[in-house]
């Protein structure tokens, strides 16, 4: 597999229905366990990202259809 020498971080934090970078801009290199070579650069969340995700979840629960959605539909 060809590897990039320079990578742009992937937006790997999903909150509020959107993929985004870490609030701090921090990233983490992910290594392939088979050969210990880097294969991805991902956003590395922190407390601020957790707070944003919890806020988005609370808003979705309070304002969105989630609490009125049947359990079977949520499970799907």
Secondary structure, 3 states (H helix, E strand, C coil): CCCCCCCCCECCEEECCEEECCCCCCEEEEECCCCCCEEEEEECCCHHHHHHHHHHHHHHHHHCCHHHCCHHHHHC
